[in-house]
């Protein structure tokens, strides 16, 4: 069910949500959080689809904030709010409100969003593209317990990642880090099997990839050594080599989603290291809403990150 609202208010949107839920007989009590997506028209569709996919595991109210600084549909620049309320099959297992803010109201998006947050429920703010330099101090970001960015979507991914270092606050995370979970788990498991000292490490990946950079920093923090970087054809990370006195530990994903794990004195193992969808990445992030201390360590590339315990 869709309800279109033109030149509206947060109160009218809230009433429309109640009306929609009553019409389809769906209560709000099953929702576990509010997801705020800050995006543009170009990326709104894909972002909403990813959030709907994640809502299968985490039923939520999704508020999509689209700031429109150009002329509104009425041909003027006056402050204006349009909304589209989606409930039932149109919004996965939760409910979605698409907010289009025009003119001056776009500078006060937090005032529009605040009355629409689910009471007594966590808030997660996600910027699929164009994240602020300091997410925690952004007016919308300040509403969230968790703030999700994606350095890979930036025109200069490594520069965006470096900005995250200086602006990091507990609750921040980045999908470039989430994409590393299978790699980190595989490396930790490999080290658990061998229990030998790592004397050298090399990461081979496509140039300028923020996930590869975070992996290098994580290994650097955990192993206490410099990590060699090599550029490969990709996609993303292709090979990680850990040198030991008994031979190399190698995870090689140079072809397709299936990787091979090589340990000295053991047969080669196959590992599933597919490139996961955005919906899967968001679902993973929503499983834990506390601060991700390991991300903070990896971001800075220093400290104590025991690679045996992920």
N, C-alpha and C positions, 0 to 999 in steps of 0.2 A: 504494500500500500504506500502511495506517495501523496504527500500534501504539499502543494506549492503555496508559498507566502511571499507577497510582494510588499515592499516598503513596510516592513514589520518590526517587531520588538522581541526581546528575549522572553517577555511574559506571554506573548502570543505564540511563540514557538513552543514554550512549555505546555501551553494548553493544547496545542496541536499534537504533541507527543502523547498526552493523556488521552486525547480523542482517538488517536491511532491505535494505542494499546487496547482501549476499550473495544474498538471495532473488530480487532482480531483476537481479543481475549488473551492477550499476553501481559503478564505482570512485569514490573521492573525489578522485583526482588532477586531474580536470577542473575543479574548483571554484577560483575565483580570489580569493574573499574571503569574509568572514563579515559578514552583515548582521544587526544587532541592532535589532529594532523594539520600542520601549517604548510600550505603548498600553493601552487599556482594552477591555472586552468589546464595547462599543458600536461601536468603530472597528476592531476586530481584523480582521473579515472583509474590509473594503475595503483595509486595509493589506496583508494577506497577498496578496490578488489583485494589488495593484500591484507587490509584491515579486516575485511569480511572473512577472508580465509582464516586469519588468526582468531577470529571470534568463535570459530567452531570449537576451539579449545578454551578460549577465554571470552565468554559472553560479555559484551561491553557496550557502552554508549559511545559512539564515535562522532566527534565534532570536527568537521572539516572546515578550516578557516582559509578562505581565498580572498586576499586583499586586491581590490580592483581600484587602481589609481586613475584609470582612464574614465571617459564619460560613461555614465550609467545608461541603462536601456531607455531612460526617459530623455536622453540628450543633454543632460546638465551635469555639473560637478557637485551638486548638493549632497550632503551626507545621506546615506541610504543603505538599508540592509534588506537583502532578499534571502530567503531560506527555502530549502527543500527538505522535508521531513520524510524519512523512509523507515518503515517498520515492517515486520513480518518477512516474507520471502525476499523483499527488496533490500534487506539489510543483514543477511546472514542470520546468526542466532541472537543478535542484539538489535540495536537501532542506530540509525545514522542521521545526522543533521548536517547538511551542506550549507555553510554560511558564506554569502558573498557580500563583502563590505566595500562600500563606495565612499569616496570623499573622506572627510575628517574622521568618520567612525572607524575607518581602517587603522587609524593611529591609536585607537583605544579598544583593540580586539579583546583584551583581557576583560574589559567591563561587559562585553557581550557574552563571552564564554562563561564567566564566573557563575551567573545564575543558572546555567544549564548543566553544571557538574553534578554528578550523582552524589547525594549526601553520604558522608561517612565512607567514601570509597576512594581508593588510590587514584591518582591522576598521572597519566603518562603522556608526555608531549613528544611528538615525532616530527622532524623536519626531513622529508624525503630529499629535498634539494634546498639550496639557499639557506643554510643554517646561519644563525647569528654568530658573531665572533665569540660572544660569551653567553652560551645558552642559559646558564643559571641566573643571569642578571637580566635576561630578556623578560618583558612583562608576562608573556605567555609561559615561558620556561619556568618562571618563578612559581607558577601554579602547580608544577609537577613534582612528584617524588622521584620520577625517573625522566630523563631527557635523552632522546635518541637522535643522533645525527648520522650522516653517511658521508665520510670524506671522499669516497669513490665518486659521488655525484658532483663534487666540486670541480671547477675548471682547472684548478691546481691542487690535486689531492694531497700531495705531500706538504704543501704550504698550509692547507687546511688542518692537516694532522698536527703540524707544529703549533698552530694557533690553539689547538685543544690542550696542549701541554700547559701553556700559561694561564688558560681560562678554566682549567679543570676544577670541578666541584663535586663532592660526593653525590651520586645519583646520575652523573653523566655517563654515557656510553656511546659507542659508534658501531654501525653495522659492519664496518671494516674489521672490527675486533670479533664480532659475532661470527663472521664467515670463517674464522680460524678455529672454532671449537673442534671440528673433526681432526684437524691437523694437530692441535695441542693434545687431544686425547690419545691420538696414535703415537705421538712422540713420547708422552708420559708412560704409556703402556710398554713401549719398546725399551725405555730406560729401566722400567721395573723388571723386565725379563733378563736384562744383561747385568745390571748392578756393577758397572765398570765406570771408571773415570773418563769423562769426555775431554779430549785434548785439543780438538779443533771442530769447527762447525761452519757449514756453508749453506746458504739459501739461494736457490736459483728461481727466478721469477721474472715476469714481464716488467719492463721499466716503469717506474713511477707508480707502482701499485701500493696503496696504503696498507692493505692486509699483509703484504710481504714485509713492509717496513715494521709493522707492529710485531710480526713474528720474530724478526731479527732482534728487536728490542726486548721481547719476552725472553728469548734464548740468552741474550746478553745479560739480562738481570738474573736469570736462573743459574747460568753456568759461570758467570763471573769472568767472561772473556770476550774478546772482540770476535764478531761474526763476519765471515767473508760473504760478500754479495756478488752474485753473477747474474747477468741479464740473459733471460731465455725468451723463446718465442711465445711463452704462455700457453694457455690462458692462466692468469693469476699465478699461483705458486706451482712450480713443476717438480722440483727436487729439493729435499733437505738431506744433507750428509753430516753425520756426527762421527768424528774420528776418535777411535779408542786404541788402546794398546793391543786389543785382540782383533782389530779390523774395523771396518766402517759399518755404522748403522745407516741405512739408506731408505728413505721413502721417496718413491719415484712415481709421479703422476704426469708423465709426459704425453700420455695418450688417453683421452676419454675419462670417464668418471671412476674407472677402476685403477687403483694404485697398487704398487708392489712394495712390500717391506722386506728388506734384506738384513739379516743379523748374522754375524760371524758364527760359523759352525752349525747353523740351522737352515732348514729348507726355506725357500722364499714363500711369503704369505701374501694373499690378496686382501686389499682393503677397499671399502667403498668410500670414496672421497669426492662425491659429486658436488657440483656447484649448486647450492640450494636456492630456492625461490625466496623472494622478499617476504612472502607470507610465512614461510618456515622460520626465517630469521626473526621476524617480529614475534612469532609465537614463542621462540626460545627466550627472547628478552622479557616477555611478560611472565615467564615462570618464576622470576625472582625480581622483586621490587626494592630490595635493599641495595646499598652501594656496592659496586663491583670493584673491590680493592685491587684485584689482579689486573684489571684494565688500567687502573691508575699507575701501577708499577710498570706495566708494559709500555704505557704511553711515555713515561719518563725514561724507560730503559735503564733503570737503576733500582737498587734496593734488593730485597730478597724474594725472588719468585721461584720457589722450589718446583721444578718442572716434573717432579714425580707425583705431585698432588695437585690436580687441576680442579 
